[in-house]
Amino acid sequence: MSIGKILKTSAKVFIILTIFYFLGKTLYQNWGQIDFRRLHFNVPLLLVSVIFLFGYFLLFIFGWKLILRNIDVSLPFLKGLKIIFYSLLGKYLPGKIWTWAGRLYFCQQLGIAPSKTFLSIVLELVLITTSGILIFLVAILNTSEFKIHANPVFLIIVVIVCFIIIHPKILMRGMNFFLRLMKKESIRVDLNFYQISGMMGYYCITWFCFGTAFYFLINSVTFIEPSKIPILAGSFAVSSLIGAMALFAPSGLGLREGILSLLLTNFFTISLAILLSFLCRIWISIGELILTGIATRIKL
């Protein structure tokens, strides 16, 4: 390994450790704020949260299948599960390409053209991002105790921008621009605006399913009202998207917890918010590992 790569890797590790240091320090300094009388451990609610979490994962797989079907690619559900959860292991490696590279590789083994797989990945990323942002903004507009207050005019502008981004002409031009930069062939696909809007609506439902799972997870150890499900979904969506953009953090490690903790302080003390963000990381990782284990029993 060259000196440059060693320094780059060391810098990434330093940043992640620094984030965890400040989270740990804040947790330690504010530990006394936790009212342990309000904490409990409710196994039935934890099991319900796991059921909804698996529901979220399954909706995620069906979402990718839906995208593939709209670009004339047929993929059995179980094979889609194997490809997605095998590829997800790559998100724990440095860099952000391994998950997508894994998906491209496995799809190619099934005879799916790389251009089609690439298109499905881009569409998925755009739809996940725009739907997550929409849910977050709508949720904060309807959550009075949230410290961030969205101006309705700003919300309308963001909604319009999101729908402009997913318009087929804009989307295809942006995608082909980056393909030309990479000296790859342009992609043409016959998708209309209503099809893409419908898929974005589907991903909004997927985020809402996760918000419900997160709601039951929180209520397995403390309490939050059911009306907070949309803001929980939006908070996790935003923290995940910011974490995904951080090139230095595998799976958004540290940064996602930091952002999620900050957003949860609207409803909990900072110490409890940090604990819940760590619990969320462990909960999701265990769920992913279980489904990855199941995926090992599926043949491509």
Order of alpha helices (4+ residues) and beta strands (2+ residues): alpha-alpha-alpha-alpha-alpha-alpha-alpha-alpha-alpha-alpha-alpha
